[in-house]
Amino acid sequence: MSQSIDLSPYMTAIDSGNVSFHLSAWLGGWTNQNDSAEVSVDFLNYAYQSVGHRTTLGPVLAADRDFTTSLIFRQTSGTILINTRYMTVIITLTWYAGGDNDGYIDNISVELGRS
């Protein structure tokens, strides 16, 4: 699942190198299963070509959760690179075992600000 966001209204600030991002989410899964979730952000230029590298949070595996059903907060920050015009937020749920995919994700947030 993904959502694209048009950043072109902020291109002057982005191209001056003064815009940062903060990505956060709660990630988890069910008991001893490694079913997991990830959230990634791709930064794209006007032609929808990648600018820089993908930023990813997760996965949070069973050992990270002490083999309990839970969500763990993860976050990262960085600078939005010059020529970025779009941002795509991508959620990936990965099934490893059991009858259902029990990768969990909640409260995804992407915030932009001045560096």
Biopython code that builds the backbone (N, CA, C, O; Angstrom):
import numpy as np
from Bio.PDB.StructureBuilder import StructureBuilder

atoms = [
    (1, "MET", "N", (0.854, -1.141, 0.000)),
    (1, "MET", "CA", (0.000, 0.000, 0.000)),
    (1, "MET", "C", (0.916, 1.223, 0.000)),
    (1, "MET", "O", (1.965, 1.214, 0.644)),
    (2, "SER", "N", (0.524, 2.270, -0.717)),
    (2, "SER", "CA", (1.365, 3.470, -0.788)),
    (2, "SER", "C", (0.513, 4.724, -0.946)),
    (2, "SER", "O", (-0.658, 4.670, -1.320)),
    (3, "GLN", "N", (1.141, 5.841, -0.651)),
    (3, "GLN", "CA", (0.516, 7.145, -0.855)),
    (3, "GLN", "C", (1.592, 8.104, -1.338)),
    (3, "GLN", "O", (2.657, 8.215, -0.729)),
    (4, "SER", "N", (1.308, 8.798, -2.437)),
    (4, "SER", "CA", (2.240, 9.796, -2.972)),
    (4, "SER", "C", (1.810, 11.190, -2.538)),
    (4, "SER", "O", (0.622, 11.499, -2.456)),
    (5, "ILE", "N", (2.807, 12.021, -2.262)),
    (5, "ILE", "CA", (2.560, 13.378, -1.779)),
    (5, "ILE", "C", (3.325, 14.351, -2.662)),
    (5, "ILE", "O", (4.529, 14.200, -2.868)),
    (6, "ASP", "N", (2.625, 15.343, -3.179)),
    (6, "ASP", "CA", (3.221, 16.365, -4.042)),
    (6, "ASP", "C", (3.930, 17.401, -3.173)),
    (6, "ASP", "O", (3.295, 18.087, -2.371)),
    (7, "LEU", "N", (5.244, 17.511, -3.337)),
    (7, "LEU", "CA", (6.035, 18.477, -2.576)),
    (7, "LEU", "C", (6.401, 19.708, -3.392)),
    (7, "LEU", "O", (7.134, 20.574, -2.913)),
    (8, "SER", "N", (5.894, 19.794, -4.628)),
    (8, "SER", "CA", (6.286, 20.915, -5.491)),
    (8, "SER", "C", (5.956, 22.293, -4.900)),
    (8, "SER", "O", (6.673, 23.246, -5.204)),
    (9, "PRO", "N", (4.913, 22.453, -4.072)),
    (9, "PRO", "CA", (4.702, 23.778, -3.472)),
    (9, "PRO", "C", (5.865, 24.226, -2.574)),
    (9, "PRO", "O", (5.990, 25.410, -2.260)),
    (10, "TYR", "N", (6.707, 23.278, -2.167)),
    (10, "TYR", "CA", (7.824, 23.580, -1.267)),
    (10, "TYR", "C", (9.175, 23.534, -1.971)),
    (10, "TYR", "O", (10.214, 23.483, -1.313)),
    (11, "MET", "N", (9.170, 23.553, -3.327)),
    (11, "MET", "CA", (10.406, 23.336, -4.071)),
    (11, "MET", "C", (11.475, 24.386, -3.798)),
    (11, "MET", "O", (12.660, 24.052, -3.802)),
    (12, "THR", "N", (11.108, 25.627, -3.564)),
    (12, "THR", "CA", (12.112, 26.660, -3.300)),
    (12, "THR", "C", (12.878, 26.334, -2.020)),
    (12, "THR", "O", (14.107, 26.400, -1.996)),
    (13, "ALA", "N", (12.163, 25.987, -0.972)),
    (13, "ALA", "CA", (12.820, 25.622, 0.287)),
    (13, "ALA", "C", (13.612, 24.328, 0.145)),
    (13, "ALA", "O", (14.729, 24.230, 0.652)),
    (14, "ILE", "N", (13.043, 23.327, -0.543)),
    (14, "ILE", "CA", (13.738, 22.056, -0.742)),
    (14, "ILE", "C", (15.030, 22.283, -1.510)),
    (14, "ILE", "O", (16.076, 21.759, -1.128)),
    (15, "ASP", "N", (14.973, 23.055, -2.582)),
    (15, "ASP", "CA", (16.159, 23.262, -3.417)),
    (15, "ASP", "C", (17.207, 24.148, -2.755)),
    (15, "ASP", "O", (18.332, 24.240, -3.247)),
    (16, "SER", "N", (16.862, 24.794, -1.658)),
    (16, "SER", "CA", (17.868, 25.527, -0.887)),
    (16, "SER", "C", (18.522, 24.610, 0.151)),
    (16, "SER", "O", (19.436, 25.025, 0.864)),
    (17, "GLY", "N", (18.046, 23.349, 0.232)),
    (17, "GLY", "CA", (18.626, 22.374, 1.156)),
    (17, "GLY", "C", (18.207, 22.570, 2.596)),
    (17, "GLY", "O", (18.888, 22.112, 3.513)),
    (18, "ASN", "N", (17.087, 23.248, 2.801)),
    (18, "ASN", "CA", (16.670, 23.596, 4.158)),
    (18, "ASN", "C", (15.423, 22.876, 4.651)),
    (18, "ASN", "O", (14.782, 23.347, 5.590)),
    (19, "VAL", "N", (15.060, 21.748, 4.047)),
    (19, "VAL", "CA", (13.860, 21.035, 4.487)),
    (19, "VAL", "C", (14.263, 19.645, 4.984)),
    (19, "VAL", "O", (14.952, 18.895, 4.293)),
    (20, "SER", "N", (13.822, 19.330, 6.181)),
    (20, "SER", "CA", (14.092, 18.021, 6.761)),
    (20, "SER", "C", (12.787, 17.233, 6.871)),
    (20, "SER", "O", (11.695, 17.789, 6.754)),
    (21, "PHE", "N", (12.926, 15.923, 7.098)),
    (21, "PHE", "CA", (11.760, 15.074, 7.328)),
    (21, "PHE", "C", (11.979, 14.273, 8.602)),
    (21, "PHE", "O", (13.110, 14.009, 9.011)),
    (22, "HIS", "N", (10.877, 13.898, 9.208)),
    (22, "HIS", "CA", (10.900, 13.020, 10.378)),
    (22, "HIS", "C", (9.842, 11.946, 10.135)),
    (22, "HIS", "O", (8.657, 12.253, 10.002)),
    (23, "LEU", "N", (10.274, 10.683, 10.078)),
    (23, "LEU", "CA", (9.398, 9.538, 9.844)),
    (23, "LEU", "C", (9.314, 8.728, 11.129)),
    (23, "LEU", "O", (10.335, 8.412, 11.739)),
    (24, "SER", "N", (8.089, 8.392, 11.540)),
    (24, "SER", "CA", (7.923, 7.551, 12.723)),
    (24, "SER", "C", (6.713, 6.634, 12.545)),
    (24, "SER", "O", (5.806, 6.917, 11.762)),
    (25, "ALA", "N", (6.724, 5.539, 13.288)),
    (25, "ALA", "CA", (5.611, 4.583, 13.259)),
    (25, "ALA", "C", (5.771, 3.601, 14.412)),
    (25, "ALA", "O", (6.860, 3.420, 14.956)),
    (26, "TRP", "N", (4.664, 2.979, 14.763)),
    (26, "TRP", "CA", (4.661, 1.859, 15.699)),
    (26, "TRP", "C", (4.586, 0.586, 14.860)),
    (26, "TRP", "O", (3.670, 0.427, 14.054)),
    (27, "LEU", "N", (5.552, -0.328, 15.047)),
    (27, "LEU", "CA", (5.661, -1.549, 14.251)),
    (27, "LEU", "C", (5.660, -2.760, 15.178)),
    (27, "LEU", "O", (6.191, -2.701, 16.287)),
    (28, "GLY", "N", (5.059, -3.859, 14.720)),
    (28, "GLY", "CA", (5.067, -5.045, 15.562)),
    (28, "GLY", "C", (4.472, -6.254, 14.895)),
    (28, "GLY", "O", (4.350, -6.335, 13.673)),
    (29, "GLY", "N", (4.101, -7.206, 15.753)),
    (29, "GLY", "CA", (3.559, -8.456, 15.264)),
    (29, "GLY", "C", (3.003, -9.293, 16.401)),
    (29, "GLY", "O", (2.828, -8.818, 17.523)),
    (30, "TRP", "N", (2.734, -10.538, 16.084)),
    (30, "TRP", "CA", (2.035, -11.444, 16.996)),
    (30, "TRP", "C", (2.989, -12.476, 17.590)),
    (30, "TRP", "O", (3.698, -13.155, 16.849)),
    (31, "THR", "N", (3.016, -12.599, 18.868)),
    (31, "THR", "CA", (3.776, -13.555, 19.689)),
    (31, "THR", "C", (5.124, -13.919, 19.076)),
    (31, "THR", "O", (5.966, -13.051, 18.846)),
    (32, "ASN", "N", (5.323, -15.228, 18.810)),
    (32, "ASN", "CA", (6.633, -15.702, 18.353)),
    (32, "ASN", "C", (6.783, -15.720, 16.835)),
    (32, "ASN", "O", (7.767, -16.259, 16.327)),
    (33, "GLN", "N", (5.845, -15.154, 16.107)),
    (33, "GLN", "CA", (5.939, -15.133, 14.642)),
    (33, "GLN", "C", (6.732, -13.912, 14.179)),
    (33, "GLN", "O", (6.672, -12.844, 14.788)),
    (34, "ASN", "N", (7.469, -14.093, 13.098)),
    (34, "ASN", "CA", (8.242, -12.998, 12.509)),
    (34, "ASN", "C", (7.470, -12.215, 11.455)),
    (34, "ASN", "O", (8.058, -11.406, 10.738)),
    (35, "ASP", "N", (6.150, -12.444, 11.349)),
    (35, "ASP", "CA", (5.359, -11.580, 10.465)),
    (35, "ASP", "C", (5.664, -10.143, 10.870)),
    (35, "ASP", "O", (5.757, -9.832, 12.058)),
    (36, "SER", "N", (5.818, -9.270, 9.880)),
    (36, "SER", "CA", (6.315, -7.936, 10.215)),
    (36, "SER", "C", (5.775, -6.880, 9.266)),
    (36, "SER", "O", (5.166, -7.183, 8.241)),
    (37, "ALA", "N", (6.019, -5.633, 9.642)),
    (37, "ALA", "CA", (5.631, -4.480, 8.830)),
    (37, "ALA", "C", (6.827, -3.552, 8.693)),
    (37, "ALA", "O", (7.674, -3.466, 9.582)),
    (38, "GLU", "N", (6.876, -2.866, 7.568)),
    (38, "GLU", "CA", (7.869, -1.826, 7.320)),
    (38, "GLU", "C", (7.155, -0.623, 6.731)),
    (38, "GLU", "O", (6.135, -0.763, 6.056)),
    (39, "VAL", "N", (7.693, 0.555, 6.990)),
    (39, "VAL", "CA", (7.229, 1.760, 6.309)),
    (39, "VAL", "C", (8.464, 2.407, 5.696)),
    (39, "VAL", "O", (9.487, 2.582, 6.357)),
    (40, "SER", "N", (8.347, 2.755, 4.425)),
    (40, "SER", "CA", (9.457, 3.353, 3.684)),
    (40, "SER", "C", (9.010, 4.656, 3.051)),
    (40, "SER", "O", (7.824, 4.867, 2.797)),
    (41, "VAL", "N", (9.973, 5.522, 2.802)),
    (41, "VAL", "CA", (9.710, 6.764, 2.084)),
    (41, "VAL", "C", (10.694, 6.855, 0.929)),
    (41, "VAL", "O", (11.906, 6.757, 1.119)),
    (42, "ASP", "N", (10.156, 7.044, -0.270)),
    (42, "ASP", "CA", (10.961, 7.313, -1.467)),
    (42, "ASP", "C", (10.810, 8.782, -1.816)),
    (42, "ASP", "O", (9.710, 9.333, -1.758)),
    (43, "PHE", "N", (11.914, 9.411, -2.176)),
    (43, "PHE", "CA", (11.899, 10.802, -2.617)),
    (43, "PHE", "C", (12.148, 10.807, -4.119)),
    (43, "PHE", "O", (13.099, 10.187, -4.594)),
    (44, "LEU", "N", (11.295, 11.506, -4.873)),
    (44, "LEU", "CA", (11.309, 11.451, -6.335)),
    (44, "LEU", "C", (11.399, 12.849, -6.921)),
    (44, "LEU", "O", (10.955, 13.823, -6.312)),
    (45, "ASN", "N", (11.987, 12.938, -8.128)),
    (45, "ASN", "CA", (12.053, 14.230, -8.825)),
    (45, "ASN", "C", (10.790, 14.441, -9.656)),
    (45, "ASN", "O", (9.840, 13.665, -9.552)),
    (46, "TYR", "N", (10.776, 15.483, -10.475)),
    (46, "TYR", "CA", (9.585, 15.819, -11.279)),
    (46, "TYR", "C", (9.202, 14.709, -12.244)),
    (46, "TYR", "O", (8.037, 14.605, -12.627)),
    (47, "ALA", "N", (10.179, 13.857, -12.655)),
    (47, "ALA", "CA", (9.924, 12.750, -13.584)),
    (47, "ALA", "C", (9.680, 11.434, -12.838)),
    (47, "ALA", "O", (9.704, 10.363, -13.444)),
    (48, "TYR", "N", (9.446, 11.515, -11.535)),
    (48, "TYR", "CA", (9.202, 10.351, -10.684)),
    (48, "TYR", "C", (10.390, 9.397, -10.639)),
    (48, "TYR", "O", (10.215, 8.189, -10.480)),
    (49, "GLN", "N", (11.589, 9.938, -10.777)),
    (49, "GLN", "CA", (12.814, 9.153, -10.636)),
    (49, "GLN", "C", (13.367, 9.375, -9.233)),
    (49, "GLN", "O", (13.219, 10.453, -8.656)),
    (50, "SER", "N", (14.000, 8.350, -8.700)),
    (50, "SER", "CA", (14.500, 8.403, -7.332)),
    (50, "SER", "C", (15.555, 9.485, -7.147)),
    (50, "SER", "O", (16.447, 9.657, -7.978)),
    (51, "VAL", "N", (15.432, 10.207, -6.042)),
    (51, "VAL", "CA", (16.429, 11.191, -5.625)),
    (51, "VAL", "C", (16.986, 10.663, -4.304)),
    (51, "VAL", "O", (16.289, 10.683, -3.290)),
    (52, "GLY", "N", (18.217, 10.199, -4.305)),
    (52, "GLY", "CA", (18.797, 9.651, -3.075)),
    (52, "GLY", "C", (18.348, 8.232, -2.825)),
    (52, "GLY", "O", (18.045, 7.484, -3.755)),
    (53, "HIS", "N", (18.309, 7.869, -1.548)),
    (53, "HIS", "CA", (18.018, 6.496, -1.145)),
    (53, "HIS", "C", (16.689, 6.401, -0.409)),
    (53, "HIS", "O", (16.217, 7.365, 0.194)),
    (54, "ARG", "N", (16.108, 5.228, -0.475)),
    (54, "ARG", "CA", (14.881, 4.943, 0.276)),
    (54, "ARG", "C", (15.207, 4.945, 1.770)),
    (54, "ARG", "O", (16.256, 4.457, 2.191)),
    (55, "THR", "N", (14.299, 5.497, 2.552)),
    (55, "THR", "CA", (14.413, 5.479, 4.011)),
    (55, "THR", "C", (13.363, 4.512, 4.542)),
    (55, "THR", "O", (12.186, 4.621, 4.200)),
    (56, "THR", "N", (13.792, 3.552, 5.389)),
    (56, "THR", "CA", (12.888, 2.501, 5.858)),
    (56, "THR", "C", (12.958, 2.343, 7.371)),
    (56, "THR", "O", (14.037, 2.387, 7.962)),
    (57, "LEU", "N", (11.802, 2.159, 7.986)),
    (57, "LEU", "CA", (11.703, 1.747, 9.382)),
    (57, "LEU", "C", (11.210, 0.311, 9.404)),
    (57, "LEU", "O", (10.269, -0.041, 8.693)),
    (58, "GLY", "N", (11.850, -0.521, 10.226)),
    (58, "GLY", "CA", (11.441, -1.910, 10.359)),
    (58, "GLY", "C", (12.317, -2.823, 9.541)),
    (58, "GLY", "O", (13.226, -2.369, 8.846)),
    (59, "PRO", "N", (12.049, -4.107, 9.621)),
    (59, "PRO", "CA", (10.951, -4.721, 10.364)),
    (59, "PRO", "C", (11.261, -4.844, 11.860)),
    (59, "PRO", "O", (12.416, -4.751, 12.276)),
    (60, "VAL", "N", (10.227, -5.052, 12.646)),
    (60, "VAL", "CA", (10.346, -5.417, 14.055)),
    (60, "VAL", "C", (9.962, -6.891, 14.128)),
    (60, "VAL", "O", (8.799, -7.245, 13.934)),
    (61, "LEU", "N", (10.943, -7.751, 14.409)),
    (61, "LEU", "CA", (10.718, -9.198, 14.428)),
    (61, "LEU", "C", (10.382, -9.676, 15.839)),
    (61, "LEU", "O", (10.418, -8.900, 16.794)),
    (62, "ALA", "N", (10.055, -10.968, 15.957)),
    (62, "ALA", "CA", (9.621, -11.535, 17.240)),
    (62, "ALA", "C", (10.648, -11.298, 18.344)),
    (62, "ALA", "O", (10.271, -10.940, 19.460)),
    (63, "ALA", "N", (11.926, -11.487, 18.063)),
    (63, "ALA", "CA", (12.967, -11.281, 19.081)),
    (63, "ALA", "C", (13.019, -9.826, 19.537)),
    (63, "ALA", "O", (13.282, -9.557, 20.709)),
    (64, "ASP", "N", (12.773, -8.891, 18.630)),
    (64, "ASP", "CA", (12.748, -7.466, 18.994)),
    (64, "ASP", "C", (11.619, -7.174, 19.980)),
    (64, "ASP", "O", (11.718, -6.248, 20.784)),
    (65, "ARG", "N", (10.553, -7.958, 19.918)),
    (65, "ARG", "CA", (9.364, -7.775, 20.762)),
    (65, "ARG", "C", (9.367, -8.720, 21.959)),
    (65, "ARG", "O", (8.352, -8.851, 22.643)),
    (66, "ASP", "N", (10.504, -9.385, 22.221)),
    (66, "ASP", "CA", (10.593, -10.390, 23.292)),
    (66, "ASP", "C", (9.529, -11.465, 23.131)),
    (66, "ASP", "O", (8.991, -11.977, 24.113)),
    (67, "PHE", "N", (9.233, -11.799, 21.876)),
    (67, "PHE", "CA", (8.298, -12.869, 21.529)),
    (67, "PHE", "C", (6.902, -12.651, 22.121)),
    (67, "PHE", "O", (6.212, -13.607, 22.477)),
    (68, "THR", "N", (6.500, -11.385, 22.220)),
    (68, "THR", "CA", (5.156, -11.040, 22.680)),
    (68, "THR", "C", (4.440, -10.265, 21.582)),
    (68, "THR", "O", (5.077, -9.711, 20.686)),
    (69, "THR", "N", (3.135, -10.229, 21.655)),
    (69, "THR", "CA", (2.349, -9.412, 20.737)),
    (69, "THR", "C", (2.455, -7.969, 21.202)),
    (69, "THR", "O", (1.968, -7.613, 22.275)),
    (70, "SER", "N", (3.094, -7.145, 20.388)),
    (70, "SER", "CA", (3.277, -5.747, 20.791)),
    (70, "SER", "C", (3.688, -4.896, 19.599)),
    (70, "SER", "O", (4.025, -5.401, 18.528)),
    (71, "LEU", "N", (3.646, -3.596, 19.823)),
    (71, "LEU", "CA", (4.119, -2.603, 18.863)),
    (71, "LEU", "C", (5.288, -1.860, 19.498)),
    (71, "LEU", "O", (5.268, -1.561, 20.692)),
    (72, "ILE", "N", (6.305, -1.564, 18.694)),
    (72, "ILE", "CA", (7.493, -0.846, 19.157)),
    (72, "ILE", "C", (7.650, 0.411, 18.317)),
    (72, "ILE", "O", (7.534, 0.368, 17.092)),
    (73, "PHE", "N", (7.914, 1.527, 18.978)),
    (73, "PHE", "CA", (8.075, 2.807, 18.295)),
    (73, "PHE", "C", (9.431, 2.863, 17.602)),
    (73, "PHE", "O", (10.458, 2.533, 18.194)),
    (74, "ARG", "N", (9.419, 3.286, 16.340)),
    (74, "ARG", "CA", (10.645, 3.491, 15.564)),
    (74, "ARG", "C", (10.554, 4.857, 14.900)),
    (74, "ARG", "O", (9.465, 5.325, 14.569)),
    (75, "GLN", "N", (11.723, 5.500, 14.705)),
    (75, "GLN", "CA", (11.747, 6.814, 14.062)),
    (75, "GLN", "C", (13.097, 7.062, 13.410)),
    (75, "GLN", "O", (14.103, 6.450, 13.769)),
    (76, "THR", "N", (13.097, 7.972, 12.446)),
    (76, "THR", "CA", (14.323, 8.415, 11.788)),
    (76, "THR", "C", (14.073, 9.798, 11.200)),
    (76, "THR", "O", (12.929, 10.207, 10.997)),
    (77, "SER", "N", (15.156, 10.503, 10.933)),
    (77, "SER", "CA", (15.066, 11.848, 10.358)),
    (77, "SER", "C", (16.150, 12.022, 9.312)),
    (77, "SER", "O", (17.124, 11.269, 9.280)),
    (78, "GLY", "N", (15.976, 13.016, 8.458)),
    (78, "GLY", "CA", (16.979, 13.326, 7.447)),
    (78, "GLY", "C", (16.623, 14.597, 6.703)),
    (78, "GLY", "O", (15.619, 15.249, 6.988)),
    (79, "THR", "N", (17.466, 14.932, 5.747)),
    (79, "THR", "CA", (17.255, 16.113, 4.912)),
    (79, "THR", "C", (16.665, 15.687, 3.578)),
    (79, "THR", "O", (17.113, 14.705, 2.985)),
    (80, "ILE", "N", (15.673, 16.412, 3.106)),
    (80, "ILE", "CA", (15.108, 16.146, 1.783)),
    (80, "ILE", "C", (16.067, 16.727, 0.754)),
    (80, "ILE", "O", (16.417, 17.905, 0.816)),
    (81, "LEU", "N", (16.489, 15.897, -0.190)),
    (81, "LEU", "CA", (17.507, 16.299, -1.155)),
    (81, "LEU", "C", (16.971, 17.272, -2.198)),
    (81, "LEU", "O", (15.786, 17.269, -2.531)),
    (82, "ILE", "N", (17.872, 18.098, -2.699)),
    (82, "ILE", "CA", (17.560, 19.055, -3.766)),
    (82, "ILE", "C", (16.941, 18.310, -4.947)),
    (82, "ILE", "O", (17.325, 17.176, -5.237)),
    (83, "ASN", "N", (16.007, 18.930, -5.613)),
    (83, "ASN", "CA", (15.270, 18.408, -6.777)),
    (83, "ASN", "C", (14.159, 17.425, -6.420)),
    (83, "ASN", "O", (13.528, 16.870, -7.319)),
    (84, "THR", "N", (13.904, 17.196, -5.145)),
    (84, "THR", "CA", (12.781, 16.349, -4.743)),
    (84, "THR", "C", (11.474, 17.098, -4.991)),
    (84, "THR", "O", (11.316, 18.251, -4.588)),
    (85, "ARG", "N", (10.537, 16.419, -5.665)),
    (85, "ARG", "CA", (9.229, 17.025, -5.936)),
    (85, "ARG", "C", (8.068, 16.185, -5.419)),
    (85, "ARG", "O", (6.957, 16.691, -5.260)),
    (86, "TYR", "N", (8.319, 14.909, -5.158)),
    (86, "TYR", "CA", (7.284, 14.002, -4.651)),
    (86, "TYR", "C", (7.887, 13.103, -3.579)),
    (86, "TYR", "O", (9.088, 12.830, -3.569)),
    (87, "MET", "N", (7.042, 12.664, -2.700)),
    (87, "MET", "CA", (7.424, 11.722, -1.665)),
    (87, "MET", "C", (6.379, 10.616, -1.687)),
    (87, "MET", "O", (5.180, 10.895, -1.698)),
    (88, "THR", "N", (6.819, 9.377, -1.695)),
    (88, "THR", "CA", (5.898, 8.245, -1.647)),
    (88, "THR", "C", (6.143, 7.459, -0.370)),
    (88, "THR", "O", (7.262, 7.020, -0.106)),
    (89, "VAL", "N", (5.092, 7.285, 0.420)),
    (89, "VAL", "CA", (5.150, 6.501, 1.650)),
    (89, "VAL", "C", (4.621, 5.107, 1.318)),
    (89, "VAL", "O", (3.515, 4.966, 0.796)),
    (90, "ILE", "N", (5.412, 4.079, 1.621)),
    (90, "ILE", "CA", (5.091, 2.700, 1.238)),
    (90, "ILE", "C", (5.020, 1.829, 2.488)),
    (90, "ILE", "O", (5.931, 1.847, 3.316)),
    (91, "ILE", "N", (3.940, 1.070, 2.621)),
    (91, "ILE", "CA", (3.797, 0.116, 3.718)),
    (91, "ILE", "C", (3.932, -1.285, 3.139)),
    (91, "ILE", "O", (3.268, -1.633, 2.162)),
    (92, "THR", "N", (4.803, -2.086, 3.755)),
    (92, "THR", "CA", (5.014, -3.463, 3.330)),
    (92, "THR", "C", (4.752, -4.385, 4.513)),
    (92, "THR", "O", (5.380, -4.245, 5.562)),
    (93, "LEU", "N", (3.834, -5.320, 4.350)),
    (93, "LEU", "CA", (3.552, -6.331, 5.366)),
    (93, "LEU", "C", (4.084, -7.662, 4.861)),
    (93, "LEU", "O", (3.766, -8.079, 3.747)),
    (94, "THR", "N", (4.898, -8.336, 5.682)),
    (94, "THR", "CA", (5.541, -9.585, 5.271)),
    (94, "THR", "C", (5.038, -10.732, 6.135)),
    (94, "THR", "O", (5.082, -10.665, 7.363)),
    (95, "TRP", "N", (4.560, -11.785, 5.481)),
    (95, "TRP", "CA", (4.043, -12.977, 6.144)),
    (95, "TRP", "C", (5.132, -14.042, 6.163)),
    (95, "TRP", "O", (5.715, -14.352, 5.124)),
    (96, "TYR", "N", (5.412, -14.609, 7.349)),
    (96, "TYR", "CA", (6.399, -15.675, 7.484)),
    (96, "TYR", "C", (5.773, -16.992, 7.917)),
    (96, "TYR", "O", (6.192, -18.054, 7.457)),
    (97, "ALA", "N", (4.766, -16.940, 8.806)),
    (97, "ALA", "CA", (4.226, -18.185, 9.363)),
    (97, "ALA", "C", (2.775, -17.982, 9.785)),
    (97, "ALA", "O", (2.282, -16.859, 9.889)),
    (98, "GLY", "N", (2.109, -19.112, 10.025)),
    (98, "GLY", "CA", (0.727, -19.058, 10.494)),
    (98, "GLY", "C", (-0.252, -18.894, 9.350)),
    (98, "GLY", "O", (0.137, -18.843, 8.183)),
    (99, "GLY", "N", (-1.523, -18.812, 9.698)),
    (99, "GLY", "CA", (-2.574, -18.730, 8.694)),
    (99, "GLY", "C", (-2.879, -17.331, 8.212)),
    (99, "GLY", "O", (-3.528, -17.156, 7.181)),
    (100, "ASP", "N", (-2.417, -16.327, 8.948)),
    (100, "ASP", "CA", (-2.697, -14.931, 8.604)),
    (100, "ASP", "C", (-1.410, -14.119, 8.668)),
    (100, "ASP", "O", (-0.436, -14.521, 9.305)),
    (101, "ASN", "N", (-1.423, -12.980, 8.004)),
    (101, "ASN", "CA", (-0.311, -12.042, 8.125)),
    (101, "ASN", "C", (-0.538, -11.215, 9.383)),
    (101, "ASN", "O", (-1.505, -10.458, 9.471)),
    (102, "ASP", "N", (0.353, -11.363, 10.348)),
    (102, "ASP", "CA", (0.224, -10.653, 11.616)),
    (102, "ASP", "C", (1.293, -9.579, 11.782)),
    (102, "ASP", "O", (1.747, -9.320, 12.897)),
    (103, "GLY", "N", (1.695, -8.953, 10.678)),
    (103, "GLY", "CA", (2.551, -7.780, 10.771)),
    (103, "GLY", "C", (1.677, -6.577, 11.058)),
    (103, "GLY", "O", (0.702, -6.330, 10.347)),
    (104, "TYR", "N", (2.020, -5.820, 12.101)),
    (104, "TYR", "CA", (1.181, -4.702, 12.534)),
    (104, "TYR", "C", (1.915, -3.384, 12.357)),
    (104, "TYR", "O", (3.132, -3.308, 12.525)),
    (105, "ILE", "N", (1.153, -2.336, 12.012)),
    (105, "ILE", "CA", (1.706, -0.987, 11.905)),
    (105, "ILE", "C", (0.616, 0.001, 12.304)),
    (105, "ILE", "O", (-0.559, -0.189, 11.991)),
    (106, "ASP", "N", (1.026, 1.060, 13.002)),
    (106, "ASP", "CA", (0.047, 2.035, 13.477)),
    (106, "ASP", "C", (0.713, 3.403, 13.599)),
    (106, "ASP", "O", (1.933, 3.515, 13.725)),
    (107, "ASN", "N", (-0.118, 4.434, 13.557)),
    (107, "ASN", "CA", (0.304, 5.822, 13.787)),
    (107, "ASN", "C", (1.532, 6.230, 12.972)),
    (107, "ASN", "O", (2.510, 6.740, 13.518)),
    (108, "ILE", "N", (1.468, 6.001, 11.674)),
    (108, "ILE", "CA", (2.546, 6.429, 10.777)),
    (108, "ILE", "C", (2.514, 7.950, 10.676)),
    (108, "ILE", "O", (1.455, 8.553, 10.503)),
    (109, "SER", "N", (3.685, 8.554, 10.786)),
    (109, "SER", "CA", (3.773, 10.010, 10.696)),
    (109, "SER", "C", (4.981, 10.404, 9.857)),
    (109, "SER", "O", (6.078, 9.875, 10.037)),
    (110, "VAL", "N", (4.764, 11.341, 8.936)),
    (110, "VAL", "CA", (5.858, 11.972, 8.200)),
    (110, "VAL", "C", (5.670, 13.474, 8.359)),
    (110, "VAL", "O", (4.659, 14.037, 7.937)),
    (111, "GLU", "N", (6.646, 14.103, 8.965)),
    (111, "GLU", "CA", (6.589, 15.547, 9.189)),
    (111, "GLU", "C", (7.730, 16.221, 8.443)),
    (111, "GLU", "O", (8.853, 15.718, 8.419)),
    (112, "LEU", "N", (7.433, 17.360, 7.838)),
    (112, "LEU", "CA", (8.449, 18.166, 7.168)),
    (112, "LEU", "C", (8.689, 19.420, 7.989)),
    (112, "LEU", "O", (7.778, 19.947, 8.627)),
    (113, "GLY", "N", (9.928, 19.888, 7.964)),
    (113, "GLY", "CA", (10.252, 21.107, 8.696)),
    (113, "GLY", "C", (11.497, 21.760, 8.135)),
    (113, "GLY", "O", (12.190, 21.178, 7.300)),
    (114, "ARG", "N", (11.776, 22.944, 8.582)),
    (114, "ARG", "CA", (12.994, 23.659, 8.189)),
    (114, "ARG", "C", (14.185, 23.047, 8.910)),
    (114, "ARG", "O", (14.120, 22.766, 10.106)),
    (115, "SER", "N", (15.270, 22.843, 8.177)),
    (115, "SER", "CA", (16.498, 22.301, 8.777)),
    (115, "SER", "C", (17.212, 23.363, 9.572)),
    (115, "SER", "O", (18.265, 23.097, 10.151)),
]
sb = StructureBuilder()
sb.init_structure("model")
sb.init_model(0)
sb.init_chain("A")
sb.init_seg("    ")
for serial, (resi, resn, name, xyz) in enumerate(atoms, 1):
    if name == "N":
        sb.init_residue(resn, " ", resi, " ")
    sb.init_atom(name, np.array(xyz, "f"), 0.0, 1.0, " ", f" {name:<3s}", serial, name[0])
structure = sb.get_structure()
